[in-house]
Amino acid sequence: MSRCSGPECTARDSRSTRPALCGAGAPTTTTTRRSAGPYYAMFALTRSGEVWGWGYNLEGQFADGTTGGTYRHDPVRIPNLGPVKKLAGGNYNVHALLEDGTLWNWGYGAYGSLADGVTGVHRAATPTRVTGFPADRVVVDVAGRKNGASAVLDDGTVWSWGYNGHGEIGDGTANDRYVPTQVTSLSDAKRVYANWWNVGVVLADGTCRLWGNNAYFNLGNGSTANQKLPVNPGLTNVDALSWGLETGHALLTDGSVYGWGYNGNYETGTGVSGNVTTPLRVPNIGPVKQLAQSQYSTYFLPA
């Protein structure tokens, strides 16, 4: 299987006056909110909720009505958007969760990654609102992945859309979804996380559920079979998740960290060689305040 970069990056830190950056391959730093940027572009989310971007505009990532490989050498403000609470991105698109609980996205739209119902390859060069959620609900969290995304609503339900070749939607099928589709087995999610081919949520009871690609024990359930429905890796008291390309980590409420999945470069930090089939505690660190991962590396911020 081809091994590709799973971009994850930083987002706004509500404790800082500085904007936080997000872009392809940038590791998550000390933040209260995380996001991801598209290929070849960087974004900054200011404390006032403005979004600024620079880099390569191949697929309309700058939401200014242009596409076709133009460059932005200096930061430009994303127009007609805000105030934004969180950014999340896939490979060539961006998702923006606004303070009012609405969700907007733009960029590359193949496989249903923009949740606009369009089945063919297309682009949204200006922000487009994601519809299809229940009318009385708002979005509280979003995570982007390759050609898709997932969102948590204020009632704890989880909705996914986009590419589904590994079961990333979580609805028990391998069918791409072009509009938000509910993960019906979940009803009490708090936060959602995603990498290239996987999605995970932390539930209100402190457990987590994971689904999607499982080639390297990505899901920590002792199997290498892809999972089209959420599975429980057996952890409790989970506070947050963190994904590398095919490696997962969980931060528990006591500050301990558990890792699993691909371990060819010792990404799990568990002190063992070979891939890690189920969650193992990372020794000699802690308590930990926050986790971050790039493609093949893991980072932690001490409490």
Salt bridges, closest charged atoms under 4 A:
ASP13 OD1 - ARG15 NE 2.99
GLU50 OE2 - ARG77 NH1 3.27
GLU59 OE1 - ARG123 NE 2.23
ASP64 OD2 - ARG72 NH2 2.54
GLU99 OE2 - ARG12 NH2 3.41
ASP116 OD2 - HIS122 NE2 2.70
ASP136 OD2 - ARG137 NH1 3.67
ASP141 OD1 - LYS86 NZ 2.67
ASP154 OD1 - ARG137 NE 2.61
ASP155 OD2 - ARG137 NE 3.92
GLU168 OE2 - HIS166 ND1 2.90
ASP171 OD2 - ARG177 NE 2.79
GLU246 OE1 - ARG3 NH1 2.33
